[in-house]
Amino acid sequence: QGVSSAASDVYKRQDQDGLPPPGGVVFVGSSTVRMWTRLSQDFAGVPGIVNRGFGGSTLADCSLFAHDLVVRYRPRQVVVYAGDNDLAEGRTPLQVLDAFVRFANAVRNELPDARISFVSVKPSPSREHLMPLIRETNHMVSAYLNRLPNSEYIDIFTPMLGADGKPRAELFRGDRLHMTDEGYRLWQSVIASHLVPAP
């Protein structure tokens, strides 16, 4: 919680000069989002991209800080990537789903028209032992989103696997957790078609 609170404070300080215009697309989640330094350039055709990722974050953190990290920007869409840190800390897929439901409810209560897009938990080589839990989490969140209006599940898990069913090593850095430029290019190619154009 300390990490998330500190991140929230950092973004509040950044926003003192003025909030990004409402109606943008907020990306929120763990270090995978925070380290996407070319996020705005990668989606240059989509106005209003806002990066609110913070290292070490869990879906539980995202739900707790949903107002500060998402709602205050009044976005037309929120793209969330989190969940693998939750699993690494020992939470169950059901607990991850519960955290996501809390996050989605927090956003929807104040932004009923915002689209909610969940990027599947990625198959990091360093967390290969969690693969069954990752698959289960992705399946549960996907099933929930099938019933939630104006939402979607974005599958990056499948394209990050090789023909052998294992994570593609070239998509990951030496720590076997964070992504290379090639990994982000793959994400950009998958996510681009899911972003809501400006009205």
C-alpha positions as CSV (number, residue, x, y, z in Angstrom):
1,Q,0.0,0.0,0.0
2,G,2.9,2.3,0.7
3,V,4.1,2.0,-2.9
4,S,0.7,2.8,-4.3
5,S,0.1,5.7,-2.0
6,A,3.5,7.2,-2.9
7,A,2.7,6.7,-6.6
8,S,-0.7,8.4,-6.2
9,D,1.1,11.3,-4.4
10,V,3.6,11.6,-7.3
11,Y,0.8,11.8,-9.9
12,K,-1.1,14.4,-7.8
13,R,2.0,16.6,-7.8
14,Q,2.4,16.2,-11.5
15,D,-1.2,17.2,-11.9
16,Q,-0.8,20.4,-10.0
17,D,0.0,22.2,-13.2
18,G,-3.3,21.0,-14.6
19,L,-5.1,17.7,-15.1
20,P,-4.9,16.0,-18.5
21,P,-8.1,16.8,-20.4
22,P,-11.1,14.6,-19.6
23,G,-12.2,12.0,-22.0
24,G,-8.8,10.4,-22.5
25,V,-7.6,6.8,-22.2
26,V,-6.0,6.0,-18.8
27,F,-3.5,3.0,-18.6
28,V,-3.2,1.8,-15.0
29,G,-1.4,-1.1,-13.4
30,S,2.0,-2.5,-12.5
31,S,5.5,-1.8,-13.6
32,T,4.7,-3.2,-17.1
33,V,2.5,-0.1,-17.6
34,R,4.9,2.3,-15.8
35,M,7.9,1.2,-17.9
36,W,5.9,1.7,-21.2
37,T,7.8,4.9,-21.8
38,R,6.6,5.1,-25.4
39,L,3.0,4.7,-24.6
40,S,1.8,8.0,-26.1
41,Q,4.0,7.6,-29.2
42,D,2.9,3.9,-29.7
43,F,-0.7,5.1,-29.8
44,A,-0.1,8.5,-31.4
45,G,-3.4,8.3,-33.3
46,V,-5.4,8.0,-30.1
47,P,-5.6,11.4,-28.3
48,G,-5.5,11.6,-24.5
49,I,-3.3,8.7,-23.5
50,V,-2.4,8.9,-19.8
51,N,0.0,6.5,-18.1
52,R,-0.7,5.9,-14.4
53,G,1.2,2.7,-13.9
54,F,3.3,2.2,-10.7
55,G,5.9,-0.4,-9.9
56,G,5.0,-3.3,-7.7
57,S,1.3,-2.6,-7.8
58,T,-1.4,-5.3,-7.4
59,L,-5.0,-5.3,-8.5
60,A,-5.8,-4.9,-4.9
61,D,-3.8,-1.6,-5.0
62,C,-5.6,-0.5,-8.2
63,S,-9.0,-1.0,-6.6
64,L,-7.9,0.9,-3.5
65,F,-6.6,3.9,-5.4
66,A,-9.1,3.8,-8.3
67,H,-10.3,7.3,-7.7
68,D,-6.8,8.9,-7.6
69,L,-5.4,6.8,-10.5
70,V,-8.4,6.7,-12.8
71,V,-11.6,8.4,-11.9
72,R,-10.2,11.9,-11.3
73,Y,-9.2,12.0,-15.0
74,R,-12.7,11.3,-16.2
75,P,-11.5,9.0,-19.0
76,R,-13.6,7.5,-21.8
77,Q,-11.7,4.3,-21.4
78,V,-9.4,2.7,-18.7
79,V,-7.0,0.0,-19.7
80,V,-5.8,-2.0,-16.7
81,Y,-2.9,-4.4,-16.4
82,A,-2.3,-6.0,-13.0
83,G,-2.7,-9.4,-11.3
84,D,0.6,-11.1,-11.7
85,N,2.0,-9.4,-8.6
86,D,-1.1,-10.5,-6.7
87,L,-0.4,-14.1,-7.7
88,A,3.3,-13.8,-6.9
89,E,2.4,-12.6,-3.4
90,G,0.3,-15.7,-2.9
91,R,-3.3,-14.5,-3.7
92,T,-5.6,-17.0,-5.4
93,P,-7.2,-16.4,-8.8
94,L,-10.6,-15.8,-7.0
95,Q,-9.0,-13.1,-4.8
96,V,-7.6,-11.5,-8.0
97,L,-11.0,-11.6,-9.6
98,D,-12.5,-10.0,-6.4
99,A,-10.0,-7.2,-6.5
100,F,-10.8,-6.6,-10.2
101,V,-14.5,-6.5,-9.5
102,R,-13.9,-3.9,-6.8
103,F,-11.8,-1.9,-9.2
104,A,-14.5,-2.1,-12.0
105,N,-17.2,-1.1,-9.5
106,A,-15.2,1.8,-8.2
107,V,-14.8,3.1,-11.8
108,R,-18.3,2.4,-12.9
109,N,-19.9,4.0,-9.9
110,E,-18.5,7.4,-10.9
111,L,-17.9,6.9,-14.6
112,P,-20.9,4.8,-15.9
113,D,-20.0,5.3,-19.5
114,A,-16.3,4.5,-19.4
115,R,-15.1,1.4,-21.2
116,I,-13.1,-1.0,-19.0
117,S,-10.4,-3.1,-20.7
118,F,-8.5,-5.7,-18.9
119,V,-5.2,-6.8,-20.4
120,S,-4.6,-10.5,-19.5
121,V,-1.9,-11.5,-17.1
122,K,1.2,-12.1,-19.1
123,P,3.2,-15.4,-19.1
124,S,6.5,-14.2,-17.6
125,P,9.3,-16.8,-17.7
126,S,10.3,-16.0,-14.1
127,R,6.8,-16.9,-13.0
128,E,6.3,-20.0,-15.1
129,H,5.6,-21.9,-11.9
130,L,2.4,-19.7,-11.6
131,M,1.2,-20.6,-15.1
132,P,-1.8,-22.7,-14.0
133,L,-2.9,-19.9,-11.7
134,I,-2.3,-17.3,-14.4
135,R,-4.5,-19.2,-16.9
136,E,-7.2,-19.6,-14.2
137,T,-7.1,-15.9,-13.4
138,N,-7.4,-14.9,-17.0
139,H,-10.2,-17.3,-17.5
140,M,-12.2,-16.0,-14.5
141,V,-11.7,-12.3,-15.4
142,S,-12.6,-13.0,-19.0
143,A,-15.8,-14.8,-17.9
144,Y,-16.7,-11.9,-15.7
145,L,-16.1,-9.3,-18.4
146,N,-18.4,-11.3,-20.8
147,R,-21.2,-10.3,-18.5
148,L,-20.1,-6.7,-17.9
149,P,-21.4,-4.2,-20.4
150,N,-19.0,-1.9,-22.3
151,S,-15.9,-3.9,-21.2
152,E,-13.5,-6.3,-22.8
153,Y,-10.8,-8.8,-22.1
154,I,-7.6,-8.3,-24.2
155,D,-5.6,-11.5,-24.6
156,I,-1.9,-10.9,-24.7
157,F,-1.2,-14.2,-23.0
158,T,-1.6,-16.3,-26.1
159,P,0.6,-14.3,-28.5
160,M,3.4,-14.2,-25.9
161,L,3.7,-18.0,-26.0
162,G,5.8,-19.8,-28.5
163,A,4.9,-22.9,-30.5
164,D,6.1,-25.0,-27.6
165,G,3.6,-23.4,-25.3
166,K,6.3,-21.6,-23.3
167,P,6.8,-17.8,-22.9
168,R,8.8,-16.4,-25.8
169,A,12.2,-15.4,-24.3
170,E,12.8,-12.6,-26.8
171,L,9.9,-10.7,-25.4
172,F,11.5,-10.4,-21.9
173,R,14.5,-8.7,-20.4
174,G,17.2,-10.4,-18.5
175,D,15.1,-10.5,-15.3
176,R,12.6,-12.7,-17.2
177,L,9.8,-10.6,-15.9
178,H,9.8,-7.2,-17.5
179,M,9.5,-6.8,-21.3
180,T,11.8,-5.8,-24.1
181,D,11.0,-3.3,-26.8
182,E,9.8,-6.3,-28.9
183,G,7.4,-7.3,-26.1
184,Y,5.9,-3.8,-26.1
185,R,5.6,-3.8,-29.9
186,L,3.6,-7.0,-29.6
187,W,1.4,-5.4,-26.9
188,Q,0.9,-2.3,-29.1
189,S,-0.1,-4.4,-32.1
190,V,-2.7,-6.3,-30.0
191,I,-4.1,-3.4,-27.9
192,A,-4.3,-0.8,-30.7
193,S,-7.6,-2.1,-32.1
194,H,-9.2,-2.1,-28.7
195,L,-8.8,1.6,-27.9
196,V,-11.8,3.8,-28.2
197,P,-11.3,6.6,-30.7
198,A,-12.1,10.1,-29.5
199,P,-15.7,11.2,-30.1
